[in-house]
Amino acid sequence: MEEGAVKRLQSVMVEPQYRIFKSTGVGNFEEQWESCFNSFKLFIAAGFNRKAFIVRVFVAAENTQEFARYAALIKQKFSGDVVPYSILAESPEKPYRVIIEAGFVCTDLIRVEYGQCESLRFCKLSASGYNEYWFAGVNGNAEGLTIAGKASSAFSQLLSAFLKLDLGFNQIVRQWNYVERIYGFEQIDAQQRQNYQLFNEARGEYYSRYRTVPDFPAATGIGVDFGGVTIECMAVSTDENLKSVAICNPKQLNSYTYGQAVLKGEPPRTKAGNQPPQFERARLLTNDQTSRLFISGTASIVGQETIGLNDVEKQTRVTIENMELLSAETNLRSYYPELISVPDQYAYVRVYVKNEADIPVVQSICRNYFGEVPMLVVKADICRADLLVEIEAELIATPKK
């Protein structure tokens, strides 16, 4: 391959394309799912050089049994496909009962391989000196387990796949953690334990054992109505040309330094306090060609305190301000002065709203700010009971002309 082609492969690796697929009608779940999935397949068929690297299916369900039935219908459609996918009990904006969000790459300039480690599907994206692995649907939902047990089961599956692929927890750049009833409580050994804290314990255990670098992935920790714990992640194996840099917010404490006052529920008897969540506010991937910024699930928090109690408009605007601070060129260069190409273009935005009645106002504010970027809005519990909105995003550098 010519030297110029190698450099082009390296630059294109960071140009994902995201799309959201909705039903063209407003029928029952089965009708909407058929329409939604057909739109997804037609989009792939229309571009011979286009392949999906991850798929998320967001589902509105009234109870566990209904969610299980819908999940079975969804799995039937993907039974012959190899793309990694997750099925998530987060209700899409009305009138939709199911929506697909998917990421794609152009196969003219990047190699796409699908694989499976036991029950886990993954997608490997490759360019010269660079490998990017996407995992989805890593689920821990065995009966009788606490949230900590379900989280540990999901992490164990991920670890098993990593070992087979010669990957490690150090290489995780971006992670999504979907936790059933995230700020709900369970009675365990005569203690009131919060589900999010139970998840944080399991994550902390695996990170302490298998992650040896001092910082953490960018991440989202968000609630789902059903389904136990589901993990998604993206890990990178690369040469020395690419740097992965933790990015902080100057107005927020790092989550892993939170004090006990904002960590809810009783701590385990064997520890002095609750485990803080371990993630970076954002993570920058960059080389001498281009860059990509992964913004973690971001909320209306300054320092470690929630701002705008019971005020969804204020919380939405403060959340966007936090994202602006994170992605500002001056902030990025403060952590990586050698930055050549600034990620300044939103590739996708996902918005989580606690109360269904607030979706229209949050959607309006976000659409006015983010413009026509692919944006999905779902109803979901946030990791704190007083948080009404959470927003995540990915930014890429504007392609050079």
C-alpha positions in Angstrom: 0.0 0.0 0.0 1.3 3.5 -0.8 2.3 5.7 2.1 -0.4 8.2 1.4 -3.1 5.5 1.5 -1.8 4.4 5.0 -2.2 7.9 6.3 -5.6 8.2 4.9 -6.7 5.0 6.6 -5.4 6.4 9.9 -7.4 9.6 9.5 -10.6 7.9 8.4 -10.7 5.5 11.4 -12.1 8.4 13.5 -15.0 9.3 11.2 -17.9 7.2 12.3 -21.4 7.9 10.9 -24.4 7.5 13.2 -28.1 7.1 12.2 -31.4 6.8 14.0 -34.1 4.6 12.6 -37.8 5.1 13.5 -41.0 3.4 12.4 -42.8 5.1 9.5 -46.2 4.4 11.2 -47.6 4.5 14.7 -49.0 0.9 15.0 -48.4 -1.6 17.8 -44.9 -2.7 18.8 -44.7 -5.5 16.3 -45.6 -3.2 13.4 -43.3 -0.5 14.6 -40.4 -2.9 15.0 -40.9 -4.4 11.5 -40.9 -0.9 10.0 -37.9 0.2 12.1 -35.8 -2.8 11.3 -36.6 -2.6 7.6 -35.4 1.0 7.5 -32.2 -0.1 9.1 -31.6 -2.9 6.6 -32.5 -0.7 3.6 -30.0 1.9 4.7 -27.2 -0.8 4.8 -28.3 -2.2 1.4 -28.3 1.3 -0.2 -24.6 1.7 0.6 -22.5 -1.2 -0.7 -19.4 0.2 1.2 -21.2 0.7 4.5 -21.2 -1.6 7.6 -22.6 -1.2 11.1 -20.2 -1.6 14.0 -22.8 -1.3 16.8 -26.6 -1.3 17.1 -28.7 -0.2 20.1 -32.5 -1.0 20.2 -34.5 1.2 22.6 -37.7 -0.3 23.8 -40.8 0.9 25.7 -42.2 -1.9 27.9 -44.7 -1.9 30.8 -43.2 -4.9 32.7 -40.6 -7.6 32.7 -42.7 -10.1 30.7 -43.5 -7.6 28.0 -39.8 -6.6 27.7 -38.8 -10.2 27.4 -41.4 -10.8 24.6 -40.2 -7.7 22.7 -36.5 -8.7 23.2 -37.3 -12.1 21.7 -38.8 -10.5 18.6 -35.8 -8.3 18.2 -33.3 -11.2 18.6 -35.1 -13.1 15.8 -34.3 -10.3 13.4 -30.6 -10.3 14.4 -30.2 -14.0 14.5 -28.5 -14.1 11.1 -26.5 -11.0 11.6 -23.2 -10.7 13.4 -23.2 -7.0 14.3 -23.0 -6.5 18.1 -26.3 -5.1 19.5 -28.0 -4.2 22.8 -31.7 -4.2 23.7 -32.4 -1.5 26.2 -35.5 -0.8 28.3 -35.5 2.9 27.8 -38.7 4.4 26.3 -38.2 6.4 23.1 -39.9 9.7 22.6 -43.6 9.3 21.7 -45.3 8.0 19.6 -42.5 5.5 19.1 -42.3 2.2 21.0 -39.0 1.2 19.5 -36.1 3.0 17.9 -32.7 1.8 16.5 -29.5 3.9 16.9 -26.6 2.5 14.9 -23.0 3.4 14.1 -21.5 2.9 10.6 -18.1 3.1 8.9 -17.1 3.2 5.3 -15.5 0.0 4.2 -13.6 1.6 1.3 -11.1 3.0 3.9 -11.4 0.7 6.9 -11.6 -3.0 7.4 -14.6 -4.4 9.3 -14.6 -7.8 10.9 -17.4 -9.4 13.1 -16.7 -12.1 15.7 -18.1 -13.8 18.7 -16.5 -14.9 22.0 -19.0 -17.4 23.5 -22.2 -15.4 23.7 -20.6 -12.0 23.1 -20.6 -10.4 19.7 -18.0 -7.9 18.8 -16.9 -5.8 15.8 -13.3 -5.0 15.0 -12.4 -1.9 12.9 -8.9 -1.9 11.5 -6.6 0.5 9.8 -2.9 0.7 9.6 -1.5 0.3 13.1 -4.9 0.6 14.6 -7.6 -1.7 15.9 -10.9 -0.6 17.5 -13.2 -3.2 19.2 -16.9 -2.7 19.9 -18.8 -4.8 22.3 -22.6 -4.7 23.0 -25.2 -6.7 24.8 -22.8 -7.8 27.6 -25.6 -8.8 29.9 -25.7 -10.0 33.5 -29.3 -10.8 34.3 -29.3 -14.2 36.1 -32.2 -14.8 38.5 -31.5 -14.4 42.2 -28.4 -12.1 41.8 -28.2 -8.6 43.2 -27.2 -5.8 40.9 -23.6 -6.2 42.1 -23.8 -9.9 41.1 -25.3 -9.1 37.7 -22.6 -6.4 37.1 -19.9 -8.8 38.1 -21.3 -11.4 35.7 -21.3 -8.9 32.8 -17.7 -7.8 33.6 -16.6 -11.5 33.8 -18.0 -12.1 30.3 -16.1 -9.0 29.1 -12.9 -10.2 30.7 -13.2 -13.6 29.1 -13.6 -12.1 25.7 -10.7 -9.7 26.3 -8.4 -12.5 27.2 -9.2 -14.4 23.9 -8.6 -11.2 21.9 -5.4 -10.1 23.6 -7.1 -7.0 25.0 -7.2 -5.6 28.5 -9.3 -3.2 30.7 -6.5 -0.6 30.2 -7.6 -0.3 26.6 -11.2 0.6 27.2 -11.8 4.1 25.9 -15.6 4.4 26.1 -18.0 2.4 28.2 -21.8 2.4 28.7 -23.3 0.9 31.9 -27.1 0.3 31.9 -28.4 -0.5 35.4 -31.9 -1.6 36.2 -33.6 0.8 38.7 -30.3 2.7 39.0 -31.1 4.8 42.0 -33.4 2.2 43.6 -32.5 0.3 46.8 -32.1 -3.3 47.7 -32.2 -4.8 51.2 -29.0 -6.8 51.5 -27.7 -8.2 54.8 -30.0 -5.9 56.7 -28.6 -2.9 54.9 -30.2 -0.4 52.4 -27.9 -0.7 49.4 -28.4 1.6 46.3 -28.3 -0.2 42.9 -25.9 2.3 41.4 -23.5 1.8 44.4 -23.8 -1.9 44.0 -22.7 -1.5 40.3 -19.9 0.8 41.3 -18.5 -1.8 43.7 -18.4 -4.4 41.0 -16.8 -2.0 38.5 -14.3 -0.9 41.2 -13.4 -4.5 41.8 -12.7 -5.3 38.2 -10.9 -2.0 37.6 -8.7 -2.5 40.6 -7.7 -6.0 39.5 -7.4 -5.6 35.7 -6.9 -1.9 35.0 -3.4 -0.6 35.9 -3.4 2.8 34.4 -4.2 5.8 36.7 -7.2 7.1 34.8 -10.5 5.7 33.5 -12.7 5.4 30.4 -15.2 7.9 29.4 -18.5 6.4 30.5 -22.3 6.7 30.9 -24.1 5.1 33.9 -27.8 5.2 33.3 -31.0 3.5 34.3 -33.1 1.0 32.4 -36.5 -0.2 33.5 -35.7 -3.9 33.1 -32.9 -6.2 32.1 -30.5 -6.2 35.0 -27.1 -4.8 34.0 -25.9 -4.4 30.4 -22.4 -3.2 29.4 -21.2 -1.8 26.1 -17.6 -0.7 25.5 -15.1 0.4 22.9 -11.5 -0.6 23.3 -8.5 0.4 21.2 -5.3 -1.5 20.4 -3.0 0.8 18.5 0.6 1.9 17.7 2.3 4.8 19.4 0.9 7.3 16.9 -2.5 7.5 18.6 -2.9 9.0 22.1 -5.8 8.5 24.5 -6.1 11.4 26.9 -8.4 11.9 29.9 -10.2 15.2 29.8 -11.5 16.9 32.9 -14.1 19.6 33.5 -12.7 22.7 35.3 -16.0 23.2 37.1 -16.6 19.6 38.2 -14.9 17.3 40.6 -13.7 14.1 39.0 -16.3 11.5 39.8 -13.8 9.2 41.4 -13.0 11.9 44.0 -16.6 12.4 45.1 -17.2 12.7 48.8 -19.5 10.3 50.7 -22.2 13.0 51.0 -23.4 12.4 47.4 -23.0 8.6 47.4 -26.3 7.1 48.5 -27.2 4.1 50.6 -25.3 2.3 53.3 -21.7 1.2 52.4 -20.7 -2.5 52.6 -19.8 -3.5 56.2 -16.3 -4.4 55.0 -15.5 -0.9 53.8 -15.4 2.5 55.3 -17.5 4.1 52.6 -19.2 3.8 49.3 -17.2 3.3 46.1 -17.3 6.5 43.9 -18.1 6.1 40.2 -14.9 5.6 38.2 -15.0 7.4 34.8 -13.5 10.5 33.1 -15.7 13.4 32.1 -14.4 12.9 28.5 -11.7 11.1 26.6 -9.7 12.3 23.6 -8.3 10.1 20.9 -5.9 11.9 18.6 -3.0 11.4 16.2 -1.1 13.6 13.8 -4.1 13.5 11.4 -7.3 13.9 13.3 -9.1 13.5 16.6 -12.2 12.3 18.3 -13.8 13.2 21.7 -16.0 11.0 23.7 -18.1 13.0 26.2 -19.4 10.9 29.1 -22.9 11.1 30.3 -23.0 14.7 31.5 -25.5 16.3 33.9 -26.2 19.5 35.8 -23.4 19.1 38.4 -21.0 21.8 39.5 -18.3 20.6 41.9 -20.2 17.6 43.1 -23.5 19.2 43.7 -26.7 19.1 41.6 -27.6 22.5 40.1 -31.2 23.5 39.2 -33.3 21.3 41.6 -36.7 20.6 40.1 -35.9 22.9 37.1 -35.5 20.8 34.0 -34.8 23.8 31.7 -31.9 25.0 34.0 -30.5 21.5 34.3 -30.5 21.1 30.5 -28.7 24.4 30.0 -26.1 23.7 32.7 -25.5 20.3 31.2 -24.9 21.8 27.8 -22.5 24.4 29.5 -20.6 21.5 31.0 -20.3 19.9 27.6 -19.1 23.2 26.1 -16.4 23.5 28.8 -15.2 19.9 28.2 -15.0 20.3 24.4 -13.5 23.8 24.3 -10.2 23.9 22.4 -8.5 25.6 25.4 -9.6 22.9 27.7 -8.5 20.1 25.4 -5.1 21.7 24.8 -4.6 22.1 28.6 -4.5 18.3 28.7 -2.8 17.7 25.4 -0.9 20.8 24.1 0.2 18.9 21.0 -3.3 18.6 19.7 -3.3 19.2 15.9 -6.9 18.7 14.8 -9.7 19.8 17.2 -12.9 17.7 17.4 -15.5 20.4 16.7 -18.3 18.5 15.0 -20.9 16.4 16.8 -21.2 12.9 15.4 -24.2 12.0 17.6 -26.0 13.2 20.7 -28.1 11.0 23.1 -30.3 12.7 25.6 -31.8 10.9 28.7 -34.8 12.5 30.4 -36.2 11.3 33.7 -39.8 12.5 33.3 -41.7 11.9 30.1 -43.6 15.2 30.4 -40.2 17.1 30.2 -39.1 15.5 26.9 -40.6 18.2 24.6 -38.8 21.1 26.4 -35.5 19.3 26.7 -35.7 18.2 23.1 -36.4 21.8 22.0 -33.4 23.2 23.9 -31.1 20.5 22.6 -32.2 20.7 19.0 -31.7 24.5 19.1 -28.2 24.0 20.4 -27.0 20.9 18.6 -28.7 21.5 15.3 -29.4 18.7 12.9 -26.9 16.2 14.4 -28.3 12.7 14.8 -30.0 13.0 18.2 -31.9 10.4 20.2 -34.1 11.3 23.2 -35.2 8.5 25.6 -36.9 8.4 29.0 -34.5 7.0 31.6 -33.7 7.3 35.3 -30.4 9.2 35.9 -27.9 8.1 38.5 -29.1 10.6 41.0 -32.7 11.0 42.0 -32.6 14.8 41.7 -31.1 14.8 38.2 -33.7 15.3 35.5 -31.4 15.2 32.4 -28.2 13.6 31.2 -26.5 14.1 27.8 -23.7 12.2 26.1 -22.0 12.8 22.8 -19.2 12.1 20.4 -17.3 14.8 18.5 -15.1 14.4 15.5 -12.8 16.8 13.7 -14.2 18.6 10.7 -12.8 16.7 7.7 -10.1 18.7 5.9 -10.9 19.8 2.4 
